[in-house]
Amino acid sequence: MSYRIVELEKSYGGQAVLDRVSLSFSRGGICVVLGPSGCGKTTLLNVIAGLAPFEGGGRSGFEGAQFSYAFQEPRLLPWLSARDNILFALKGALDAGTAQARADEFLGVAGLSGSASRRPGELSGGMRQRLSLARAFAYPADILLLDEAFQSVDLKTKIDLMDAFLELWRREKPTVISVTHDIEEAVYLADRVVVLSSRPARVIDDFAIDVPRERRELGSESTIEAEARLYRLTLGKRQGPVRPEEA
Protein backbone atom coordinates (compact mmCIF):
# COMPACT_ATOMS: atom_id res chain seq x y z
CA MET A 1 0.00 0.00 0.00
CA SER A 2 1.08 3.58 -0.54
CA TYR A 3 0.12 7.18 0.01
CA ARG A 4 -0.75 9.05 -3.18
CA ILE A 5 -1.26 12.55 -4.50
CA VAL A 6 -2.72 12.83 -7.99
CA GLU A 7 -2.56 15.81 -10.36
CA LEU A 8 -2.35 18.27 -7.48
CA GLU A 9 -2.74 21.93 -8.35
CA LYS A 10 -2.10 24.73 -5.88
CA SER A 11 -1.78 28.48 -6.29
CA TYR A 12 -1.43 31.59 -4.14
CA GLY A 13 -2.96 34.87 -5.25
CA GLY A 14 -3.50 33.53 -8.74
CA GLN A 15 0.12 32.40 -9.12
CA ALA A 16 0.51 28.66 -9.72
CA VAL A 17 2.80 26.88 -7.25
CA LEU A 18 2.11 23.17 -7.87
CA ASP A 19 1.24 22.13 -11.43
CA ARG A 20 -0.42 18.70 -11.69
CA VAL A 21 2.00 16.99 -9.30
CA SER A 22 1.41 13.24 -9.00
CA LEU A 23 3.43 11.12 -6.56
CA SER A 24 3.14 7.94 -4.54
CA PHE A 25 5.01 7.22 -1.31
CA SER A 26 5.74 3.65 -0.22
CA ARG A 27 4.92 2.99 3.40
CA GLY A 28 8.06 2.70 5.48
CA GLY A 29 10.25 4.22 2.77
CA ILE A 30 12.28 7.42 2.51
CA CYS A 31 11.37 9.67 -0.41
CA VAL A 32 13.44 12.81 -0.93
CA VAL A 33 11.85 15.57 -3.02
CA LEU A 34 14.58 17.70 -4.59
CA GLY A 35 13.89 21.10 -6.06
CA PRO A 36 15.22 24.66 -6.28
CA SER A 37 14.56 27.19 -3.54
CA GLY A 38 11.10 28.71 -3.81
CA CYS A 39 9.67 26.06 -6.11
CA GLY A 40 6.89 25.02 -3.70
CA LYS A 41 8.45 22.18 -1.68
CA THR A 42 7.13 23.40 1.68
CA THR A 43 3.72 23.98 0.11
CA LEU A 44 3.80 20.38 -1.11
CA LEU A 45 4.46 19.12 2.44
CA ASN A 46 1.62 21.24 3.81
CA VAL A 47 -0.79 19.91 1.20
CA ILE A 48 0.29 16.33 1.92
CA ALA A 49 -0.28 16.88 5.65
CA GLY A 50 -3.70 18.38 5.02
CA LEU A 51 -2.61 21.78 6.35
CA ALA A 52 -3.17 23.65 3.08
CA PRO A 53 -6.10 23.45 0.64
CA PHE A 54 -5.56 22.80 -3.06
CA GLU A 55 -7.50 23.71 -6.18
CA GLY A 56 -7.22 20.55 -8.27
CA GLY A 57 -6.37 16.88 -8.02
CA GLY A 58 -6.55 14.75 -4.90
CA ARG A 59 -4.79 12.81 -2.17
CA SER A 60 -5.50 9.26 -1.00
CA GLY A 61 -4.30 6.80 1.62
CA PHE A 62 -3.69 9.55 4.19
CA GLU A 63 -7.00 9.08 6.00
CA GLY A 64 -6.34 8.74 9.72
CA ALA A 65 -2.56 9.04 9.31
CA GLN A 66 -0.60 10.82 12.05
CA PHE A 67 2.05 13.32 10.95
CA SER A 68 5.23 14.59 12.59
CA TYR A 69 7.40 17.47 11.34
CA ALA A 70 11.09 18.39 11.53
CA PHE A 71 12.27 21.75 10.23
CA GLN A 72 15.46 23.50 9.15
CA GLU A 73 15.36 25.46 12.42
CA PRO A 74 15.11 23.14 15.45
CA ARG A 75 12.21 25.22 16.91
CA LEU A 76 12.94 24.07 20.45
CA LEU A 77 11.47 25.67 23.57
CA PRO A 78 14.50 27.42 25.14
CA TRP A 79 13.22 27.28 28.73
CA LEU A 80 12.80 23.48 28.69
CA SER A 81 15.44 20.77 28.95
CA ALA A 82 16.15 18.44 26.04
CA ARG A 83 14.02 15.72 27.64
CA ASP A 84 11.18 18.13 28.41
CA ASN A 85 11.16 19.41 24.83
CA ILE A 86 10.33 15.88 23.73
CA LEU A 87 7.84 15.34 26.55
CA PHE A 88 6.07 18.58 25.61
CA ALA A 89 5.55 17.23 22.06
CA LEU A 90 4.21 13.93 23.46
CA LYS A 91 1.75 15.56 25.86
CA GLY A 92 -1.73 14.24 25.14
CA ALA A 93 -0.46 11.58 22.74
CA LEU A 94 0.88 9.13 25.35
CA ASP A 95 0.48 8.54 29.06
CA ALA A 96 3.21 10.03 31.26
CA GLY A 97 5.14 6.80 31.86
CA THR A 98 5.17 5.78 28.20
CA ALA A 99 6.14 9.30 27.15
CA GLN A 100 9.06 9.35 29.60
CA ALA A 101 10.36 5.99 28.38
CA ARG A 102 9.98 7.01 24.75
CA ALA A 103 11.72 10.34 25.28
CA ASP A 104 14.68 8.64 26.94
CA GLU A 105 14.81 5.96 24.23
CA PHE A 106 15.04 8.45 21.38
CA LEU A 107 17.45 10.73 23.24
CA GLY A 108 19.69 7.68 23.56
CA VAL A 109 19.49 6.75 19.89
CA ALA A 110 20.29 10.38 18.99
CA GLY A 111 23.36 10.29 21.25
CA LEU A 112 21.92 12.84 23.68
CA SER A 113 21.39 10.79 26.86
CA GLY A 114 24.13 12.75 28.63
CA SER A 115 22.49 16.05 27.67
CA ALA A 116 18.90 15.21 28.61
CA SER A 117 18.81 17.83 31.37
CA ARG A 118 20.48 20.59 29.37
CA ARG A 119 18.53 23.41 27.75
CA PRO A 120 18.82 24.14 24.01
CA GLY A 121 21.06 27.16 24.65
CA GLU A 122 23.60 24.85 26.27
CA LEU A 123 23.76 22.58 23.21
CA SER A 124 25.75 22.96 19.99
CA GLY A 125 23.92 23.58 16.72
CA GLY A 126 24.33 19.96 15.66
CA MET A 127 23.05 18.72 19.02
CA ARG A 128 20.00 20.97 18.77
CA GLN A 129 19.23 19.56 15.34
CA ARG A 130 19.61 15.99 16.64
CA LEU A 131 17.22 16.88 19.44
CA SER A 132 14.74 18.22 16.90
CA LEU A 133 14.96 14.93 14.99
CA ALA A 134 14.63 12.86 18.17
CA ARG A 135 11.50 14.84 19.08
CA ALA A 136 10.00 14.30 15.63
CA PHE A 137 10.65 10.55 15.74
CA ALA A 138 9.46 10.18 19.33
CA TYR A 139 6.00 11.40 18.38
CA PRO A 140 4.02 8.28 17.36
CA ALA A 141 3.42 9.22 13.72
CA ASP A 142 2.85 7.26 10.54
CA ILE A 143 4.47 9.89 8.33
CA LEU A 144 7.47 12.09 9.11
CA LEU A 145 7.83 15.27 7.06
CA LEU A 146 11.26 16.90 6.86
CA ASP A 147 11.54 20.48 5.60
CA GLU A 148 15.21 21.20 4.81
CA ALA A 149 16.09 19.51 8.12
CA PHE A 150 19.84 19.12 7.44
CA GLN A 151 20.73 22.59 6.20
CA SER A 152 22.83 25.37 7.75
CA VAL A 153 25.56 23.02 9.01
CA ASP A 154 28.97 22.02 7.66
CA LEU A 155 29.34 18.81 5.64
CA LYS A 156 30.72 16.64 8.46
CA THR A 157 27.96 17.74 10.83
CA LYS A 158 25.41 17.13 8.10
CA ILE A 159 26.64 13.56 7.59
CA ASP A 160 26.58 12.99 11.36
CA LEU A 161 23.01 14.30 11.46
CA MET A 162 21.94 12.12 8.54
CA ASP A 163 23.50 9.07 10.21
CA ALA A 164 21.61 9.91 13.42
CA PHE A 165 18.43 10.33 11.37
CA LEU A 166 18.85 6.90 9.77
CA GLU A 167 19.47 5.28 13.14
CA LEU A 168 16.29 6.87 14.49
CA TRP A 169 14.34 5.84 11.38
CA ARG A 170 15.41 2.20 11.67
CA ARG A 171 13.69 1.94 15.07
CA GLU A 172 10.17 2.03 13.64
CA LYS A 173 10.48 2.91 9.94
CA PRO A 174 7.81 5.56 9.50
CA THR A 175 7.18 6.79 5.99
CA VAL A 176 9.51 9.75 5.44
CA ILE A 177 8.94 12.55 2.93
CA SER A 178 11.86 14.97 2.95
CA VAL A 179 12.17 18.11 0.84
CA THR A 180 15.51 19.71 0.08
CA HIS A 181 17.59 21.47 -2.56
CA ASP A 182 20.68 19.48 -1.52
CA ILE A 183 21.84 16.75 -3.90
CA GLU A 184 24.20 15.11 -1.37
CA GLU A 185 21.36 14.77 1.11
CA ALA A 186 19.08 13.21 -1.48
CA VAL A 187 21.65 10.62 -2.57
CA TYR A 188 22.69 9.74 0.99
CA LEU A 189 19.21 9.23 2.44
CA ALA A 190 16.68 8.31 -0.19
CA ASP A 191 15.14 5.08 -1.32
CA ARG A 192 13.68 7.23 -4.07
CA VAL A 193 14.31 10.75 -5.34
CA VAL A 194 11.70 12.98 -6.96
CA VAL A 195 12.96 16.07 -8.80
CA LEU A 196 10.78 19.15 -9.16
CA SER A 197 11.13 21.99 -11.64
CA SER A 198 11.19 25.65 -10.66
CA ARG A 199 7.83 27.26 -9.87
CA PRO A 200 5.24 26.21 -10.78
CA ALA A 201 6.58 22.87 -9.61
CA ARG A 202 6.24 19.92 -11.94
CA VAL A 203 7.77 16.47 -11.59
CA ILE A 204 10.71 16.20 -14.00
CA ASP A 205 12.24 12.95 -12.71
CA ASP A 206 11.39 10.16 -10.28
CA PHE A 207 13.79 7.28 -9.69
CA ALA A 208 14.97 4.78 -7.10
CA ILE A 209 18.47 4.70 -5.59
CA ASP A 210 19.29 1.01 -5.42
CA VAL A 211 22.68 1.24 -3.70
CA PRO A 212 22.44 -0.16 -0.13
CA ARG A 213 22.85 2.63 2.41
CA GLU A 214 25.83 0.97 4.07
CA ARG A 215 27.70 1.28 0.76
CA ARG A 216 26.86 4.91 0.08
CA GLU A 217 29.80 7.27 0.31
CA LEU A 218 29.40 10.72 -1.17
CA GLY A 219 31.55 11.29 -4.24
CA SER A 220 32.40 7.59 -4.56
CA GLU A 221 31.65 5.17 -7.39
CA SER A 222 28.66 3.88 -5.43
CA THR A 223 26.78 7.18 -5.67
CA ILE A 224 28.32 8.97 -8.62
CA GLU A 225 25.72 7.87 -11.15
CA ALA A 226 22.83 9.19 -9.05
CA GLU A 227 24.74 12.37 -8.19
CA ALA A 228 25.53 13.02 -11.85
CA ARG A 229 21.91 12.47 -12.85
CA LEU A 230 20.72 14.94 -10.23
CA TYR A 231 23.34 17.55 -11.12
CA ARG A 232 22.28 17.35 -14.78
CA LEU A 233 18.65 17.84 -13.81
CA THR A 234 19.47 20.69 -11.44
CA LEU A 235 21.40 22.46 -14.20
CA GLY A 236 18.57 21.89 -16.69
CA LYS A 237 20.40 19.34 -18.83
CA ARG A 238 17.62 16.86 -19.51
CA GLN A 239 15.78 15.51 -22.51
CA GLY A 240 12.27 16.68 -21.69
CA PRO A 241 9.95 16.03 -18.75
CA VAL A 242 9.67 12.67 -17.04
CA ARG A 243 6.28 11.95 -15.46
CA PRO A 244 6.18 9.56 -12.48
CA GLU A 245 4.47 6.86 -14.53
CA GLU A 246 7.35 6.97 -17.02
CA ALA A 247 10.16 6.77 -14.47
C-alpha positions in Angstrom: 0.0 0.0 0.0 1.1 3.6 -0.5 0.1 7.2 0.0 -0.7 9.1 -3.2 -1.3 12.6 -4.5 -2.7 12.8 -8.0 -2.6 15.8 -10.4 -2.4 18.3 -7.5 -2.7 21.9 -8.3 -2.1 24.7 -5.9 -1.8 28.5 -6.3 -1.4 31.6 -4.1 -3.0 34.9 -5.2 -3.5 33.5 -8.7 0.1 32.4 -9.1 0.5 28.7 -9.7 2.8 26.9 -7.2 2.1 23.2 -7.9 1.2 22.1 -11.4 -0.4 18.7 -11.7 2.0 17.0 -9.3 1.4 13.2 -9.0 3.4 11.1 -6.6 3.1 7.9 -4.5 5.0 7.2 -1.3 5.7 3.7 -0.2 4.9 3.0 3.4 8.1 2.7 5.5 10.3 4.2 2.8 12.3 7.4 2.5 11.4 9.7 -0.4 13.4 12.8 -0.9 11.9 15.6 -3.0 14.6 17.7 -4.6 13.9 21.1 -6.1 15.2 24.7 -6.3 14.6 27.2 -3.5 11.1 28.7 -3.8 9.7 26.1 -6.1 6.9 25.0 -3.7 8.5 22.2 -1.7 7.1 23.4 1.7 3.7 24.0 0.1 3.8 20.4 -1.1 4.5 19.1 2.4 1.6 21.2 3.8 -0.8 19.9 1.2 0.3 16.3 1.9 -0.3 16.9 5.7 -3.7 18.4 5.0 -2.6 21.8 6.3 -3.2 23.7 3.1 -6.1 23.4 0.6 -5.6 22.8 -3.1 -7.5 23.7 -6.2 -7.2 20.6 -8.3 -6.4 16.9 -8.0 -6.6 14.7 -4.9 -4.8 12.8 -2.2 -5.5 9.3 -1.0 -4.3 6.8 1.6 -3.7 9.5 4.2 -7.0 9.1 6.0 -6.3 8.7 9.7 -2.6 9.0 9.3 -0.6 10.8 12.0 2.1 13.3 11.0 5.2 14.6 12.6 7.4 17.5 11.3 11.1 18.4 11.5 12.3 21.8 10.2 15.5 23.5 9.1 15.4 25.5 12.4 15.1 23.1 15.5 12.2 25.2 16.9 12.9 24.1 20.4 11.5 25.7 23.6 14.5 27.4 25.1 13.2 27.3 28.7 12.8 23.5 28.7 15.4 20.8 28.9 16.1 18.4 26.0 14.0 15.7 27.6 11.2 18.1 28.4 11.2 19.4 24.8 10.3 15.9 23.7 7.8 15.3 26.6 6.1 18.6 25.6 5.5 17.2 22.1 4.2 13.9 23.5 1.7 15.6 25.9 -1.7 14.2 25.1 -0.5 11.6 22.7 0.9 9.1 25.3 0.5 8.5 29.1 3.2 10.0 31.3 5.1 6.8 31.9 5.2 5.8 28.2 6.1 9.3 27.1 9.1 9.4 29.6 10.4 6.0 28.4 10.0 7.0 24.8 11.7 10.3 25.3 14.7 8.6 26.9 14.8 6.0 24.2 15.0 8.5 21.4 17.4 10.7 23.2 19.7 7.7 23.6 19.5 6.8 19.9 20.3 10.4 19.0 23.4 10.3 21.2 21.9 12.8 23.7 21.4 10.8 26.9 24.1 12.7 28.6 22.5 16.1 27.7 18.9 15.2 28.6 18.8 17.8 31.4 20.5 20.6 29.4 18.5 23.4 27.8 18.8 24.1 24.0 21.1 27.2 24.7 23.6 24.8 26.3 23.8 22.6 23.2 25.7 23.0 20.0 23.9 23.6 16.7 24.3 20.0 15.7 23.0 18.7 19.0 20.0 21.0 18.8 19.2 19.6 15.3 19.6 16.0 16.6 17.2 16.9 19.4 14.7 18.2 16.9 15.0 14.9 15.0 14.6 12.9 18.2 11.5 14.8 19.1 10.0 14.3 15.6 10.7 10.5 15.7 9.5 10.2 19.3 6.0 11.4 18.4 4.0 8.3 17.4 3.4 9.2 13.7 2.9 7.3 10.5 4.5 9.9 8.3 7.5 12.1 9.1 7.8 15.3 7.1 11.3 16.9 6.9 11.5 20.5 5.6 15.2 21.2 4.8 16.1 19.5 8.1 19.8 19.1 7.4 20.7 22.6 6.2 22.8 25.4 7.7 25.6 23.0 9.0 29.0 22.0 7.7 29.3 18.8 5.6 30.7 16.6 8.5 28.0 17.7 10.8 25.4 17.1 8.1 26.6 13.6 7.6 26.6 13.0 11.4 23.0 14.3 11.5 21.9 12.1 8.5 23.5 9.1 10.2 21.6 9.9 13.4 18.4 10.3 11.4 18.9 6.9 9.8 19.5 5.3 13.1 16.3 6.9 14.5 14.3 5.8 11.4 15.4 2.2 11.7 13.7 1.9 15.1 10.2 2.0 13.6 10.5 2.9 9.9 7.8 5.6 9.5 7.2 6.8 6.0 9.5 9.8 5.4 8.9 12.5 2.9 11.9 15.0 2.9 12.2 18.1 0.8 15.5 19.7 0.1 17.6 21.5 -2.6 20.7 19.5 -1.5 21.8 16.7 -3.9 24.2 15.1 -1.4 21.4 14.8 1.1 19.1 13.2 -1.5 21.7 10.6 -2.6 22.7 9.7 1.0 19.2 9.2 2.4 16.7 8.3 -0.2 15.1 5.1 -1.3 13.7 7.2 -4.1 14.3 10.8 -5.3 11.7 13.0 -7.0 13.0 16.1 -8.8 10.8 19.1 -9.2 11.1 22.0 -11.6 11.2 25.6 -10.7 7.8 27.3 -9.9 5.2 26.2 -10.8 6.6 22.9 -9.6 6.2 19.9 -11.9 7.8 16.5 -11.6 10.7 16.2 -14.0 12.2 13.0 -12.7 11.4 10.2 -10.3 13.8 7.3 -9.7 15.0 4.8 -7.1 18.5 4.7 -5.6 19.3 1.0 -5.4 22.7 1.2 -3.7 22.4 -0.2 -0.1 22.8 2.6 2.4 25.8 1.0 4.1 27.7 1.3 0.8 26.9 4.9 0.1 29.8 7.3 0.3 29.4 10.7 -1.2 31.5 11.3 -4.2 32.4 7.6 -4.6 31.6 5.2 -7.4 28.7 3.9 -5.4 26.8 7.2 -5.7 28.3 9.0 -8.6 25.7 7.9 -11.2 22.8 9.2 -9.0 24.7 12.4 -8.2 25.5 13.0 -11.9 21.9 12.5 -12.8 20.7 14.9 -10.2 23.3 17.5 -11.1 22.3 17.4 -14.8 18.6 17.8 -13.8 19.5 20.7 -11.4 21.4 22.5 -14.2 18.6 21.9 -16.7 20.4 19.3 -18.8 17.6 16.9 -19.5 15.8 15.5 -22.5 12.3 16.7 -21.7 10.0 16.0 -18.7 9.7 12.7 -17.0 6.3 11.9 -15.5 6.2 9.6 -12.5 4.5 6.9 -14.5 7.3 7.0 -17.0 10.2 6.8 -14.5 
